[in-house]
Amino acid sequence: MNHSPTPESTTPLRVAGARGRWTLLATVLGSGVVLLGSTVTNVALPRIGQDFDADLDALQWTVNAYMLTLAGLILLGGSLGDRFGRRLVFVLGLVWFAVASLLCGLAPDTTTLIVARALQGVGGALLTPGSLAIIEASFHPDDRPRAIGLWSGFGGIGAALGPFLGGWLVDGPGWRWTFVLSAVPALLCVPVALRHVPESVGAPRGASAGRRRVGFDVNGAVLGALALGLVTYALTEARDGGPVAVAAAVGGVVVGAAFLRVERRGTDPMMPPAIFSSRQFSTVNVITLCVYAGTGGFFFLTALHLQIVVGYPAMAAGAAMLPNTVLMLLFSSHAGTLAQRLGPRTPLTVGPLVCGAGMLLMLRVGPDASYLSDILPALLVMGTGMVVMVAPLTVTLLHSVDTSNAGLASGINNAAARAAGLVSVAALPLLVGMGPEAYRSDTAFDASFGRAMPLCAGLLAVGASVAFLTLPRSAAAPRPSHGTTHGWLTEPPLVSRFTRHQVAD
């Protein structure tokens, strides 16, 4: 990795050292609060809707506002850290995220909540790239794989506990405390980061060693986020069929075209078109779009379904999803190793199909569903499919580009995964005819859920088909290293420890 340390960071950190442990704590908390922001909100949505007398559109935007700014600005956040200092931008992101979380908790209406959620996503985009970049920039090469493994494992535990803790708070003191749950660790992390985390900056691609200036693509970031926002608005409001929704759709296409033009002609684009010259890289991103659109819609609707139709309290709904995450934490590293041996085609064909089968099993879950005989089997099948596909997806991605572009490739793939979930949450209610008041009726929501699961499974099947038709059967040798990787390496949710070790090595 290419970085220029400040005097305080000239000595690499060790995991066994006090400063190394404090730095790990800061980065784990930083990445963990962003995961909490993503996972705790879904279980709170029915209660938010009741308190604010909100329709389904408002609940969609409560989720999508966060995902929109996070997906649209995450690449820019990494570039800002490279230019101005990763610790500086990381701490700014923590403070921003905490303040925005508190604003969410204090919101008097849905409009304020949605705006605060968008601000929360901006904070997440600032601190997410820096959490892993700090580890790569600061730790001794011999300790870096272990440090990244610890960062991965503890971050995964936080993701697993998020829905359960969020549900407990919703059923107890109230949904507003779910945002306090995100704000408190972020604020506690600030003094730790300022005192113990060393500062580092990146070097521009192709720059001489003496230069510290790193370019970043503000125009591209703004246009990309605006295009996503317009498309999301058009999909969310399309059921009314009004001229505003049509204008938003047209505007999204126009702004999207302008984004591609800026990226082609920019001197330092955040998504350089040349990286898509790798056919396998392009293919993996298409698969990512399909996979995360399907799973994003599934988790959004299932958290509601368990409460509205099955009748679970929020805490039980959050706890019901734990088996899926536990399987990911226990077995993803083995799936990454398997992908190295078998090649990408088999796991990326089989995994999405198994995952889709789990979604179809959820069609058996109705008002009188049993957890052990109906819900748990579906989630175990779903989790098995995710174990088989998620880690191999990232292994294949990193093998599709030169190591010098690993960070850039992973950042683009991360943004693609989040954007896919964003569009899915916006589009699915429209596609299945879910009305604005559907979540108030268990019968109406159950019928819409029954139409949505085959669509989600279909997206996974499309991804499997793309993998089967385009990816090689045998394992490819790792790409040789030429130059250095970007310091703001990020990856899609719940990537295996194995994958991170490969990048770190």
NUROVEX-172942 format. One record per atom (N, C-alpha, C): residue in one letter; x, y, z. Coordinates in steps of 0.001 Angstrom, whole numbers, plus 500000, padded with zeros to 6 digits. Each point is the difference from the previous one (the first is absolute). Example, Ala and Ser with C-alpha at 12.3 -4.5 7.8 and 13.67 -1.06 7.14 Angstrom:
<vodos>
a513190494310507800a499110501190500000a500900501200500000s499650501050499280s500820501190500060s499230501090500730
</vodos>
This chain:
<vodos>
m500832498814500000m499168501186500000m500866501235500000n499589501002499257n500799501212499870n499443501060500932h500735500400500981h499537501047500890h501200500758500530s499721501208500435s501059500851500528s499736500263501467p500680499360500902p499721500159501404p500498501326500535t499330500458501015t500479501154500736t501030499522501006p500742500896500645p501035499556500924p499510499070501083e498747500209500456e499509499175501094e499684498571499566s499988499751498673s499635498670499531s501148499294499311t501252500444500261t501144499398499315t500280498595500502t499628499655501219t500199498659500538t498728499188499811p500041498912499218p498792499199499775p499457499441501308l498694499916500079l499346499490501197l500041498476500014r499945499467501215r499904498565500206r498696499675500720v499402498864499644v498751499607500644v500188499814501495a501172499498500402a500257499754501419a500283501271500775g500282501097499311g500304501249500673g498748500740500427a500139500853501012a498848500732500527a499389500907498941r500867500725499282r499464500914498999r499337499243498855g500533498846499660g499381499179498969g498620499535500402r499853499590501265r498683499534500468r498997501144500030w500457501182500427w499091501147500009w499587500386498584t500929499913499068t499674500321498612t498986499006499438l500191498720500325l499032498996499571l498623500279500589l499963500369501267l498725500311500640l499294501135499273a500751501044499668a499412501150499323a499437499612498639t500761499223499237t499537499637498656t498821499038500046v499993499091500974v498873499081500142v498731500757500355l500112500925500966l498830500797500374l499526500846498829g500954500566499251g499629500850498884g499221499255498932s500508498845499584s499278499227498986s498726499401500573g500033499677501301g498830499390500622g498801500918500064v500219501299500266v498848500904500104v499315500168498655v500758499914498905v499382500091498674v499126498773499738l500489498824500401l499185498798499870l498752500087500865l500141500540501203l498831500185500857l498970500903499348g500490501073499353g499086500908499319g499210499319498910s500565498945499431s499320499263498938s499057498938500542t500354499384501133t499278498809500444t498911500264501034v500170501016500841v499035500175501086v498716500672499538t500036500706498875t498848500809499612t498839499160499495n500285498919499254n498917499216499417n499013499494501042v500519499516501140v499091499466501011v499184501091500665a500439501259499883a499280501116500625a498954500613499087l499984499631498727l499131500677499033l498509499957500355p499435498841500380p498565500016500333p499665500962501135r500843500064501021r499728500897501117r500168501464499581i500974500286499144i500158501353499482i498752500410499218g499507499078499165g498793500287499236g498797500278500887q499870499243501078q498887500222500919q500113501343500704d501178500327500492d500169501238500762d499787501244499144f500437499940498748f499896501165499122f498794499924499061d499221498910500114d498869499789499088d500478500137498552a501117499341499694a500665500140498706a499557498888499058d500054500287498686d499691498972499020d501269499240499624l499858499025499110l501127499149499639l501103500787499312d499649501034499228d501018500820499335d500965500598501007a499456500506501101a500853500610501023a500925498961500627l499498498783500197l500844498951500572l501094499590499020q499665499955498710q501018499700498995q501107501047500028w499614501260500098w501003501065499999w500814500015501289t499421499512501087t500774499897501236t501190499057499805v499811498956499215v501090499088499673v500864500567498877n499356500492498954n500722500368498782n500820501273500125a499577500941500826a500768501240500152a501404499693500510y500090499071500932y501299499582500541y500829499288498943m499366499063499297m500720499223498996m500425500867498818l499195501007499684l500291500860498854l501293500773500190t500121500713501108t501206500796500216t501207499128500280l499790498868500645l501112499091500268l500541499413498698a499101499537499129a500444499416498730a500576501054499075g499374501182499967g500419501016499055g501301500691500349l500358500023501288l501153500787500425l501146499185500574i499876498678500030i501017499194500667i501352500074499283l499988500061498659l501265500117499275l500639501367500235l499175501038500055l500525501325500294l500575500048501410g499344499327500952g500510499971501362g501386499396500082g500243498932499231g501327499416499973g501037500943499432s499646500717498938s500936500944499396s500302501175500939l498999500455500731l500230501086500956l500973499570501085g499865498754500463g500931499499500996g501416499920499468d500150499557498747d501325499943499391d500632501385499921r499184501006499744r500553501333499767r500245500772501293f499030499994500897f500089500857501178f500433499276501270g500105498689499940g500381499225501175g498895499039500371r500355498717500097r498974498995500248r499430500100501411r500850500265500977r499484500157501357r499105501224500088l500398501107499387l499209501224500045l498608499773499431v499918499399498811v498705499775499369v499212498938500769f500690499004500544f499348498970500812f499332500624501228v500725500867500699v499439500656501191v498857500926499605l500171500747498914l498908500848499520l498764499160499707g500198498831499374g498874499121499719g499324499499501277l500788499684501018l499431499544501271l499121501073500636v500519501219500066v499238501092500599v498743500282499186w500162500051498686w498857500256499117w498937498916500187f500444498735500011f499074498883500134f499267500062501342a500729500300501063a499384500044501325a498967501110500099v500341501188499505v499060501125500053v498755499689499171a500214499444498801a498862499658499154a499132498923500654s500626499037500680s499235498960500690s499132500594501099l500561500936500746l499209500659501050l498855500807499394l500245500628498855l498919500715499314l498895499033499584c500380498794499560c498996498993499672c499145499678501227g500662499817501132g499275499664501212g499087501101500498l500327501253499663l499198501134500447l498992500473498960a499951499358498857a499173500474498887a498526500090500397p499360501162499751p498587500155500356p499048499489498923d500509499726498797d499146499534498904d500851499217499008t499332499404499028t500721499145499053t500935500800499102t499623501219499645t500878500804499145t501335500252500676t499958500380501251t501236500236500748t500793498711500143l499306498899500248l500682498713500147l500709499609498707i499349500196498869i500596499624498717i501229500857499711v499909501307500255v501154500878499795v501151499588500915a499679499702501257a501041499588500951a500622498665499581r499197499108499453r500544498735499521r500963500212498831a499664500952499115a500914500311498906a501319500546500537l499921500866501007l501219500523500618l500784498880500679q499296499049500580q500662498855500632q500793499204498959g499437499852498812g500702499303498931g501252500730499547v499964501343500014v501194500786499658v501112499697500999g499657499971501279g501002499645501004g500558498615499778g499131499056499650g500463498642499718g500946499944498810a499722500822498978a500865500031498819a501364500588500317l500071500865501000l501283500573500403l500838499026500811l499346499246500889l500800499169500914l500184498556499535t499115499491499143t500114498595499583t501306499697499265p500370500768498968p501260499670499310p501213500118500918g499952500959500930g501153500235500855g500262498912501007s498959499251500408s500193499019501064s501003498924499591l499868499474498787l500943498990499539l501290500627499481a499898501186499384a501196500664499484a500983500312501122i499494500372501161i500863500304501143i500794498754500403i499339498845500015i500698498762500348i501099499707498986e499677500117498727e500985499697498971e501165500982500025a499713501250500359a501050501013499999a500861499947501252s499471499465501102s500648500173501291s500692498761500547f499514498810499649f500531498792500631f501178499426499218h500875499376500737h501141499310499405h499495498933499033p500655499812498853p499527498996499042p499805498615500596d500831499624500967d499858498680500605d498727499884500828d499532501117500552d498817499998500855d498728500401499261r500151500482498786r498835500542499294r498915498947499751p500331498772499541p498930499015499814p499230499713501282r500730499860501113r499310499738501262r499126501180500405a500505501207499817a499230501185500353a498718500083499178i500109499712498706i498822500054499138i499021498886500364g500529498827500376g499124498920500434g499222500363501258l500680500639500966l499310500432501214l498959501061499681w500372500944499137w499060501051499574w498766499376499360s500220498988499173s498899499320499315s499106499260500991g500630499216500885g499220499177500911g499158500807500964f500606500980500653f499245500805500962f498950500860499306g500310500477498779g499003500749499256g498803499138499636g500260498732499663g498913499087499682g499117499708501200i500610499903501174i499207499781501215i499065501182500229g500512501217499771g499154501184500147g498819499979499049a500249499562498766a498913499916499024a498958498973500423a500476498891500583a499077498952500416a499118500442501156l500567500763500921l499242500425501177l499095501197499734g500242500723498900g499248501223499719g498491499821500005p499440499085499185p498543499852499993p499431499571501351f500727499133500711f499514499547501309f499958501144501003l501108500763500095l500026501130500928l499000501066499595g499896500240498668g499027500984499533g498580499598500358g499675498713499824g498668499535500358g499733500115501488w501021499712500809w499846500120501453w499700501448500391l500681500942499366l499760501409500295l498625500445499511v499586499534498834v498687500377499479v498902499519500942d500117498780500486d498993499459500915d500100500589501396g501179500565500335g500194500576501331g499818501503500004p501093500765500081p499867501460500084p499483500659498728g500061499341498855g499432500581498792g501001500042498854w499468500196498775w500829499942498799w501043501101499961r499737501135500645r500974501101499962r501338499582500606w499958499059500937w501235499574500648w500857499129499084t499429499503498902t500834499249499064t501050500913499365f499670501278499832f500965500937499439f501015500444501044v499575500033501261v500971500254501063v501006498860500056l499522498782499739l500893498834499971l501115500190498983s499709500679498895s501023500271498997s500885501177500385a499422500993500657a500745501226500297a501019499809501115v499657499243501035v500873499895501177v501361499406499666p500088498839499333p501341499476499689p500783500903499060a499310500715499108a500710500925499115a500654501113500799l499279500554500970l500573501069500829l501120499483500893l499830498799500541l501051499424500838l501265499726499196c499838499772498724c501134499672499148c500862501225499682v499417501184500062v500724501213499593v501261500234500823p499923500050501351p501242500233500759p501016498880499833v499534498768499817v500919498886499778v500764500209498695a499272500394498952a500641500210498701a500979501165500052l499621501090500640l500873501170500061l501278499715500788r499895499178501023r501153499749500864r500918498901499469h499427498973499370h500788498802499703h500181499701498517v499111500447499146v500080499619498584v500989500901499280p501016499455499332p500950500827499253p499363500549498730e500480501161499600e499518500629498777e500783499494498803s499347499931498851s500672499641498751s499228500617498858v500687500263498906v499370500508498792v500443499140498837g499263500071498897g500319499211498822g500773500806498990a500511499303499018a500683500646498881a499183499809498746p499969500966499112p499216499876498780p500580498961499074r499128499411499179r500473499020499027r500971500664499037g501159499422499870g500983500517499069g500755501203500497a499803500393501271a500661501192500512a501376499650500512s500827500983500066s501326499797500554s499910499863501497a501030499411500582a499957499717501432a499945501262500824g500472501095499458g500049501215500795g498692500748500063r499018499615499169r498721500696500000r499029499307500933r499205500795500708r499028499419500909r498573500318499571r499851500756498930r498678500405499575r499290498841499285v498798499676500410v499213498943499401v498725500612499433g499752499784498726g498804500548499386g498757499228500411f498858500671499920f498751499298500232f498927500606499119d499039499175499668d499029500281498958d498696500493500630v499942501290500330v498800500557500614v498835499988499019n500257500430498767n498923500037499009n499404498617499773g500868499007499897g499502498642499811g499175499516501180a500460500310501211a499273499569501194a498622500653500071v499931501297499733v498722500716500056v499044499470498938l500493499838498766l499138499513498925l499541498567500255g500909499151500508g499617498626500290g498926499917501068a500179500751501090a499012499985501072a498673500590499528l500061501070499187l498775500623499501l499248499061499066a500725499292499133a499347499038499107a499304498895500796l500702499466501000l499388498984500848l498763500537500716g500101501223500496g498887500597500721g498779500203499117l500219500471498789l498875500234499081l499330498689499597v500806498991499709v499430498704499636v499227499404501176t500561500110501190t499326499480501192t498681500721500233y500016501323499858y498764500780500178y498955499588498967a500433499832498747a499064499614498946a499353498652500303l500799499033500463l499461498683500304l499064500037501205t500353500773501011t499187500064501211t498660500678499751e500013501037499161e498784500774499750e499244499553498757a500498498991499289a499423499638498706a498574499468500110r499617499449501162r498663499438500110r498928501065499815d500329501274500265d499043501083499778d499945500414498536g501056499656499247g500019500297498578g499995501470499660g500419500855500885g499959501433499772g501148500496499141p499894501240499522p501058500563499157p501323500174500735v499946500172501317v501236500176500757v500831498720499957a499336498864500135a500716498721499943a500608499775498620v499249500359498963v500519499850498639v501208500905499786a499881501248500471a501115500942499855a501230499509500759a499790499393501192a501127499475500770a500674498855499257a499194499143499367a500576498888499245a500841500498498833v499446500962499249v500743500563498874v501261500702500499g499847500770501077g501160500686500567g501066499040500461g499591498855500579g500971499007500431g500811499444498846v499333499758498875v500706499496498821v500971501047499459v499542501255499935v500856501076499474v501212500215500903v499764500062501296v501110500208500937v500937498796499991g499438498792499863g500844498819499902g500911500043498784a499456500477498878a500828500139498795a501097501036500213a499647501098500704a501006501024500296a501091499448500909f499610499136500954f500985499367500881f500986499167499194l499495499193499067l500885499163499180l500930500866499151r499493501115499510r500822500899499191r501126500597500836v499667500431501213v501015500573500894v501062498964500342e499577498760500242e500955498947500350e500922499674498831r499474500082498778r500838499713498829r501033501091499758r499645501234500300r500856501122499635r500777500588501182g499696499575501222g500652500567501165g501451499589500114t500793500860500658t501424499699500183t500239498993501122d499102499949500987d500153499049501108d498624499481500392p499321499260499109p498635499549500266p499945498986501123m498912500032500769m499860499029501076m499604498631499452m499465499944498776m499657498733499366m500540500012498571p501327499874499839p500597500082498666p499487498884499088p499510500348498800p499443498983499101p500999498907499634a501300500310500040a501002499015499580a499944498735500845i499562500111501243i499994498814500855i498975498985499514f498990500469499257f498985499080499488f500461499287498730s501242500251499575s500531499259498854s500204498531500344s500084499694501287s500044498606500435s498591499426499936r499802499019499146r498677499386499849r499536499367501300q500929499356500705q499613499352501252q499599501014501049f500672501150500043f499621501047500948f498585500489499709s499699500243498727s498659500451499633s498957498947500350t500324498732499725t499072498916500300t499708499902501488v501049500087500815v499814499901501450v499112501129500510n500129501178499430n499156501107500444n498547499815499572v499768499385498837v498628499674499606v499409498988500976i500781498993500353i499535499011500979i499722500671501341t500880500914500396t499810500724501255t498689500766499996l499706500682498916l498745500749499903l498802499077500179c500019498838499353c498889499060500116c499881499440501415v501135499573500546v500003499352501313v499555500958501099y500558501203500022y499676500917501086y498671500699499811a499498500071498763a498632500475499804a499016498991500586g500235498708499730g499119498969500528g500047499892501516t501208499946500554t500121499858501459t499580501281500723g500276501174499408g499580501254500626g498494500080500130g499281499635498928g498546499986500067g499485498969500987f500668498844500045f499586498936500920f500069500460501452f501140500538500415f500157500369501402f499088501163500383f499791500950499083f499091501108500271f498581499493500254l499499499142499115l498621499538500118l499827498955501092t501014499152500222t499860498950501004t499926500571501408a500791501045500283a499925500629501325a498604500552500263l499352500515498966l498621500478500146l499022498843500088h500199498985499167h499080498873499938h499905499268501333l501141499792500640l499994499281501273l499212500741501063q499971501324499921q499255500778500989q498538500196499602i499768500346498733i498643500343499567i499135498758499824v500538498951499386v499211498819499650v500110498914501065v501232499659500395v500185498924500979v499647500476501406g500163501306500237g499626500554501299g501116500038501017y501240499882499553y501119500049500928y500202501420500526p500384500148501264p500502501306500439p501337500294499332a500432501237500093a501199500421499269a501229499186500401m500168499728501295m501176499267500455m499997498576499443a498853499366499974a499919498643499463a500280499996498497a499528501022499293a500268500083498568a501493500152499738g500674500827500811g501435500153499851g500748498733500336a499584499322501074a500665498755500399a499770498893498978a498854500025499326a499698498960499029a500981499989498842m500612501148499705m500923500106498869m501423499593500357l500261499712501276l501364499710500425l500621498768499331p499264498916499768p500654498825499395p500691500288498682n499420500856499196n500607500344498718n501370500638500201t500088500960500919t501263500687500243t501015499085500677v499536499146500906v500913499075500673v500660499065498991l499231499499499045l500580499149498962l501078500751499221m499742501269499691m500979500797499272m501286500144500802l499874500268501285l501178500210500830l500817498723500158l499331498862500086l500699498750500269l500662499403498769f499388500161498835f500432499191498856f500454500785498777s499927501338500014s500373500747498804s501462499807499624s500881499914500993s501412499838499678s500259498686499277h499257498949500375h500150498713499321h499498500088498558a498943500778499789a499489500169498639a501006500734499129g500722500962500583g501027500697499243g501102499056499573t500415499111500896t501031499017499673t499509499053498913l498736499605500100l499427499090499011l499979500645498612a499694501289499955a499982500707498716a501381500024499368q501033500102500846q501362499974499479q500311498668499312r499421498932500521r500305498664499475r499124499630498805l498718500348500072l499051499554498984l499859500967498839g500345501259500207g499715500993498990g498686500701500292p499711501100499313p498859500832500366p498649499493499497r499981499233498899r498709499690499383r499091499201500934t500532498958500621t499151499118500813t499381500718501195p500783500647500879p499359500654501156p499087501164499610l500340500728498946l499183501152499625l498801499608499148t499908498747499633t498778499468499394t499134499332501057v500623499147500808v499249499247501004v499518500909501129g500877500891500495g499647500845501137g498741500814499787p499900500797498924p498777500770499790p498751499130499855l500133498820499375l498829499132499850l499523499472501350v500935499610500860v499623499541501343v499376501148500792c500597501177499874c499467501176500684c498567500282499536g499777499931498685g498663500208499471g499018498955500482a500465498750500160a499123498947500524a499552500336501427g500913500560500801g499617500421501348g498926501074499973m500108500920499043m498972501043499868m498646499390499657l499993499021499110l498737499355499620l499407499217501172l500855499446500856l499484499309501191l499274500957500943m500363501302499929m499309500975500851m498535500177499593l499609499485498838l498593500079499590l499116499172500929r500595499067500740r499237499183500952r499717500732501296v500623501157500174v499902500734501266v498787500920499956g498990499662500793g498781500796500073g499634500315501433p498759500376500241p499583500415501358p500205498926501059d499872498745499651d500120498923500986d501327499253499867a501005500647499466a501271499322499729a500707499598501286s500654498836499934s500852499535501085s501437500384499684y500712500483501007y501378500393499754y500860498799499639l499862498908500734l500874498856499790l499714499271498696s498745499907499612s499668499211498808s499839500844498739d499779501300500123d499763500846498825d501081501053499788i500251500813501021i500897501154499838i501463499571500030l500385499220501006l501404499614500152l500533499231498788p499288499010499456p500535499315498813p500251500954498834a499091500934499779a500182500954498898a501236500852500212l500203500474501234l501152500848500279l501306499215499955l499965498722500401l501215499183499919l500390499737498543v499028499746499151v500302499822498577v500508501302499404m499334501083500345m500435501317499521m501432500287500454g500289499760501269g501344500242500525g501044499123499351t499645498741499720t500943499102499322t500353500535498621g499004500488499280g500262500579498689g500898501213500072m499793500853501011m500838501185500146m501429499614500356v500162498972500840v501343499529500327v500728499565498735v499296499262499147v500626499456498793v500374501107499013m499227501103499957m500218500961498911m500748501267500401v499873500481501245v500492501346500304v501522500071499946a500683499130500729a501463500051499986a500581499704498616p499527498956499277p500508499782498640p499762501181499064l498926500736500226l499737501171499159l501140501005500120t500457500236501223t501064500969500197t501359499442499597v500227498710500242v501241499379499533v500108500134498487t498918499727499307t499994500098498535t500204501438499550l499393500924500704l500174501416499667l501472500398500085l500666499637501089l501380500417500210l500955499309499034h499632498830499499h500819499310499006h499772500544498590s498981500835499840s499668500484498658s500779501251499614v500711500599500950v500754501216499720v501409499852500546d500883500842499529d501349500049500546d499931500419501463t500934499478500790t500007500323501430t500079501494500244s500612500746499097s500097501441500182s498636500674499972n498987499313499442n498653500565499930n499032499290500945a500522499213500951a499124499225500871a499087500893500829g500547501074500555g499192500892500809g498921500689499186l500374500489498833l499036500654499121l498902499026499593a500383498784499603a499022499000499576a499040499657501132s500531499821501212s499154499648501134s499088501151500392g500500501236499887g499164501155500293g498836500114499040i500262499804498708i498930500049498996i498987498895500267n500483498804500331n499107498886500265n499165500243501250n500598500624501007n499270500356501211n498867500961499681a500309501033499205a498977500974499617a498894499333499179a500379499067499118a499011499290499192a499063499179500886a500555499333501011a499183499183500895a498987500858500750r500459501151500500r499096500868500756r498958500642499083a500410500389498802a499049500589499059a498940498986499589a500389498730499847a499037498963499639a498944499832501087g500435499985501253g499043499914501096g499083501205500053l500552501164499727l499223501241499991l498887499936498959v500339499653498774v499010499946498924v498970498904500269s500445498883500570s499080498907500297s498938500416501004v500396500654501072v499043500441501015v499014501006499406a500469500819499047a499120500963499362a499046499346499007a500488498986499265a499226499460498884a499057498867500384l500384499170500970l499207498804500285l498547500310500381p499736500921500925p498595500288500310p499200500419498775l500624500744499090l499324500396498770l499696498783499133l500981499119499830l499848498866499100l498969498993500492v499832499889501315v499052499008500540v498664500620500384g499815501279499673g498725500648500277g499734500238501467m501038500282500762m499849500251501429m499595501451500205g498796500224500468g499479501347500167g500620500725501176p499784501322500093p500591500797501080p499596499549501399e498830499368500137e499520499581501315e500109498488500202a500720499326499111a500035498534500047a500568499482501310y500960500742500583y500630499476501207y499075500075501215r498853500659499867r499030500048501109r499058498795499982s500013499224498939s499106498850499873s500821498734499817d499848499049500911d500770498767499874d499614499227498743t498725500035499617t499561499282498806t500604500606498741a499943501331499878a500538500677498813a501512499820499916f500670500122501130f501457499869499973f500406498569499680d499286499023500537d500317498602499728d499872499699498508a498952500542499369a499815499783498566a501133500641499202s500407501207500381s501095500678499299s501321499277500212f500222499515501209f501216499249500305f500068498734499144g498864499358499807g499956498801499177g500345500276498550r499717501198499526r500382500360498629r501447500462499921a500533500517501106a501355500565499987a501077498921500057m499780498938500763m501044498987500165m500407499345498684p499070499636499109p500446499465498704p500815501003499189l499697501286500117l500794501005499289l501417500056500564c500116499989501323c501331500006500624c500781498752499595a499335498848500051a500657498757499599a500374500041498521g499162500641499188g500302500121498577g501258500808499740l500207501053500780l501226500788499868l501224499146500314l499900499167501034l501107499098500315l500235499004498869a498916499523499383a500137499054498892a500672500656498791v499685501269499751v500659500724498913v501504500098500279g500349500340501238g501412500058500365g500696498666499815a499323498905500376a500573498667499822a500199499688498521s499048500401499179s500111499743498558s501177500753499398v500164501258500407v501134500786499510v501314499328500394a500075499526501235a501223499329500466a500271498738499196f498972499196499782f500183498733499284f500433500219498555l499478501049499375l500259500218498580l501308500746499728t500504500715500976t501130500893499712t501259499739500806l499894499411501167l501184499837500839l500738498714499667p501320499982500197p500769498780499724p499713498916501028r500122498763499561r499754498875500901r501139499804500988s501239500158499532s501159499718500837s500451501248500733a500754499787501072a500511501112500795a501113500698499236a499990501331500052a501049500792499357a501095500303500999a501209500109499509a501105500386500879a499827501439500428p500402500366501220p499889501375500447p500766500947499092r499460501171499818r500655500997499170r501308500447500643p501029500245499201p501242500495500570p499844501418500489s500849500362500942s499955501360500545s500898500915499199h499413501094499503h500754501035499307h499608501325500621g500895500628500722g499645501264500646g499381499733501354t499013500807500358t499427499921501335t498489500083499925t499349499518501042t498552500067500048t499544501303500611h498751500323499753h499413501179500630h499898499768501501g500168501056500759g499937499849501440g498600499866500538w498969500339499198w498637499992500527w499242498768499556l500677498863500051l499400498745499593l498744499713500808t498904499772499318t498751499604500652t499406498854499218e499051499305500600e499388498883499313e498552499860500418p499207499179499248p498600499829500346p499834499405501385p498805500061500562p499783499536501367p500392498550500207l500563499716501169l500275498649500458l500897499199499074v501057500632499509v501007499290499219v500867499184500950s500480498872499544s500701499088500891s501346500534500451r500441499503501120r501343500337500481r501049499534498999f499734498860499367f500953499478499022f500263501027498911t498935500606499473t500143500970498923t500853501169500445r499775500496501191r500767501138500471r501465499634500172h500243498786500416h501389499582500140h500702499987498658q499277499575498954q500612499971498696q500410501398499553v499126500974500256v500298501376499601v501168500545500809a499959499722501312a501049500534500861a501352499414499658d500021498726499589d501269499385499665d500543500517498675
</vodos>
